[in-house]
Amino acid sequence: MSTGIAAVYFLVALIVTLYAAAVFADRLDRLGARLGLPEALLGLLTAAGADAPELAAAIAALAAGAKGVGLGVVVGSNVFNLGAMLGVSALAAGSVTLPREALGLEGGVAMGVTVAVCLLGFGVVPAWAALALVLSLLVPYVAIVALAESHRLPLRRRRTLRRAMGERHRRRAPHGRQLWEPLLMIPPAVGAIVLGSIGMVHASLQLGDRVGMPHLLVGTLLLAVLTSLPNAYTGVRLGRARRGSALVSETMNSNTINLVGGVAVPALFVGFGRRFSGLLVVDVVWLLVATGAAIALLARPGGVRRGGGAFLLASWVGFAVVQVVFG
């Protein structure tokens, strides 16, 4: 494949992915409004769909034998998500806020999963132990999501769980085209996101090889940013609407899904080596610190304001500079 054809192929795949992501976000939001879904659950579902480019790109790179690209996509995407979703939203809307119970739930799980993957990357624990640590966090999280509406729980505990799940959409009667049209459009939109992401991976690897760009740099900058654009679009959309619970849920769940699906699970089948090395170590530590900083900023009275948003965005800019200089 010539450089020109690869560039066109990459551009087409990018356009398809972004358009499909816009359709997915719009239809899922309509469905959430119709069914009265809690914001945290809506954020989780949005992350699962909008995260498809990042996860598909990481897995496709690993399957192609480009381990550095796969790991770079995951770490680079997660740092970018914090800056582009939380940082830009705070700059655009003035602040990002959510109930403390919701922050404790979303931030606690995201930080715990990040620590578990760091332990794996530094060779402290084997892959199976890291995955066990991750599951010990995710299983209770899913249980909380499932039990939030259970009438078997005492009223006080149910109210606490509901605050952790964020505000609810005002339920509208689901009927006719207003319910079925989103349900029919969401699956093909997700499929287009995945296929477009796979196309971007193959085209970017070829373009990177042509210009002599290291695979880790292709992953942490080029693919990480481009595959994260659907998440950034849906996240800023939620932030501008001042739906902080849904925004934080999508951001943290997106990062968690990336780490679990792009690192923890593949580590059981694909050898990353005994531990991460070189620039990847710096990248993983940067992600850990950036995640902690985002949670600390959200915990402040008034949440993440414009100053905090600028800090998170600057964190990603600094991360990008380090990749270019030392990559």
N, C-alpha and C positions, 0 to 999 in steps of 0.2 A: 504494500500500500504506500503510495507516494505521500510526501508531506502535505501537499495541497488537499488530497482526498482525505487524509487523516484529520486535517483541520476542519474540513466541511463536515465530516462524520461526527466530530466532537461537538461542533456548533449545533448540528441538528439534534443530537442526543441531549444537549443542554436545554435547548428550547422545549423539547418534548417533556423533559423532566420538570421544568419550572411550570409549564402550563398545566400539566397533570397535578402538580402540587397545589396550584391555585384552585383547581376544580375540587380536589379532595378536601381542602380546608373549608371551602364554602359549603359544600354539601354536608360535611360532618357537623359544621356549626348549625346548619338548618335542622339536621336530625337531632342534635342535642337540645335545641330549643323545643322541638316537637315532643320529645320524650322527657323533658325536664331533668336532664342529667346534671349531677353535681359538677362543679368546675374542675375539681381534681381528676375526676373520671374522664371528663372531656379532654383535659390536658394529656392524660395518659393515652387515650385513643388517638389524639392528634399526633403525639410523639411517635406512636407505633407506625402511623402511616407516613408522616412527613420525614421520619427517620429512615425510611426505606432506602433513599439514595446513599446515605452514609454507610449503612450496614451492608447493603448490596455491593457497594464499591469495595469495602474492606474485605468481604468474603470472596468477591471476584478476584481481587488482587492476591489473596492467599492461595486461591485455587490455581492462579496462574504462576505461582511460585515466587511472587514478589512480596516477601514477608515485610520488608521495610516499608513498602507502600501501604500494605494493609494496616500495620500498626500506626503508621503516620497518619492515615485517614482518621482513625479512631481518636488519637490524642489531639491532633490538630482540629478536628471537628468539635470536640468537646470544649477546647479553649475558645474557639470561635463562637460557639453557641452562647457561652457566658457573656462575651462582649457584644455580640450582634443581637441577641434576644433580650437579655436583661439590661445591658448597657444602653443600647440604642432606644429601647422602650422607655427607660428612665429619662433619657434626653428628650425624646419626643413628647412624652406625656407629663413630664415633670417629676414623676415618682412611680415606683412600683411597690405596692403594699399587699399584705395578705395576713390573715389571722396567725397568731403565734403557733396555734395547734397545727395548722397546715404547714407552716415552715418547719416545725419540728419533725413532722412526718416526711415531707418531701426532701428536706435538706439532710435529715439523719440518714435516710436510705441512700441518697446519692453519695454522701461523704463516706459512708461505710463501704459501699461497693468500690469507690475509688481507692480507698485504703487497701482493700482486699486485692485489687489488681496490682497496686504498687508492691505489695508483699510478694506477689507472684513474679512481677518483673525484676525485683531485686534478689530473687532466688531464696527468699526466706521460707516460703511454703511451696509445695508442688501444686500442679494444676488442679488436681482433684480436691485438695484442701481449700484452695482459693474459691473454687466453685461451691464447695460446701458452705463457706463463709458467706458467699453472695446469696445462696438460697436461704440461709438462716435469716437474712434481712428481707428478701423478696416474698417469702411465704407469709410472714405476718403482715406485710404491706398489702398483699392481695386479700388476706383475710379481713383486714380493716375496711378495704374497699367494698368487700362483699357484705360485711356486717353493718355498714353505716346506716342502712335502712331497715335493719331487722327489728321487729317489734318485740322480740323475745328479750332484748337487752333492757336494763333499767333506763328510765327516761333520761336521767342525768348523764349516764354514760353514752347514750345514743346522741344526745346533744353535743357532747364533746367530740364524738366521731364525726358528726355532721360539720362541726366547725373545722375539723381537720380536712374534710373533703371540700371545703369552700362553699360559696354561695351556689344556689341552684338556679338554672334557667327557669323562667316562668313557663310552666307547662302549658302547651297548647294541644288541643285535641288532634291526635294524629289520624289523618284520614286522606284518602284519595292520592292524587299526584304529589301533594306536599310531603307525604311520607315515603311513597314508593320511588319517587324520582331520585332522592338522595341515596336510598338503598341500592338502586340499580347502577348509579354512577360511581359510587365509591370503589367497588372492586376493580373495574377497568382502570380507574385513575391510579390506584396503587400498583397495578400491573405495569402501567406505562412508566411510573416512577422507577420501578425496579429495572425494567428493560433499558430505559434511558441511562440509568446509572451504570449498568454493565457496559453499555456503549461508550460512555465517558471514560471508564477505566481503561479499556483496550486502546482507545484513541490517544489518551493522555500518555500511556506507557510508550506508545510508538513515538509520539512527539517528543517526550522527554528523552528517549534514547537518541533521537536525531540531533538534539541540541546538547547532549551530554549532561543532562540534569540528573543528579543522584536520585535514586528511587525514594529515599526517605523524604527528600525535599518535594518530590512530586506528590507524595501522600500528604505531608503536613501542611503544605500551602495550597497547591493547585487543586487537588481533589477534595481536600478537607473543606476548603471554602466553597467550592462550586456545589458539592453535594449537600452542604449545609444551608444553601440558599432557600430551599423549600421550608426548612425549619425556621429560618430567620424571618421569612415572609409571614408565616402563620403566627410566629411569636410576637412580632412587632404589631401585627394586626390586633392581637389580644391586648397587648400593652397599651396601645392607643385608645382602646375601648375601656381601659382601667379595670381589666379583669385579671388582677394580680394572681389569684389562686390558680387559674387555668394556665397563665403564662409560666409561673414558677413550676407547676406540675409538668408542663410540656418540656421546659428546659432541663429540669433534673431527670425526668424519665427518659428523655432523649439521650442524655449522657450515660445514664445507667444501661439503657438498651445497647448503646454502642460498646460499652465496656464488657458487658456480658456476652452479647452475640458476636462481637468482633475480636475479643481477646480471651475471656475466661473459658468459653466453650471450645473455640478452635484450639486452645492450648492443650486440650485433651488429645487432639488428633494430629496437630501440626507442631513440630518442635520449634520453639522460638530460641532455643539455646538455654543454658542454665539460668541466664539472667540477661536483662537488657544491657546494652553497652553504649558508650559514646554519647552522641547527642540525644538519643532516645531516653537516656536516664534523666537528662536535664528537662526534656519535654514532659516526662511523667511527673517529676517533682513540681514543675510549673503548673501542671493541671491540678495537682493536689492543693497547692497554695491558692490558686485562683478559685477553686471550688470553695475552700474555707473562707476566702475573702468575700465571695458573693453571698454566702450564708450569713456572715457577720454583718454585712451591709444591710441585708434584708431584715435582720433582727433589730436594727436600730429603730428608734421612734420615727415614724414617717417613712420607714422602708428605705429603698434605694432611691436617692434623689439625683439631681442632675450631676452633682459632683461625684457621687458614687458611680453613676453610669459612665461618666467620662473616665474614671479610674479603670472600670472593667473593660472598656473599649481600648484604653491605652495598654492594658495588660496583653490583649491580643496583638496589638501593634508591636509591642516589645517582643513578644513571642515570635512574630513573623520576622523581625529584624534579626533575632538570634539564628533563625533557620537559614536566612540568606547569608549571614556572615560566616557561620560555622558549618553550614550544611555541605 
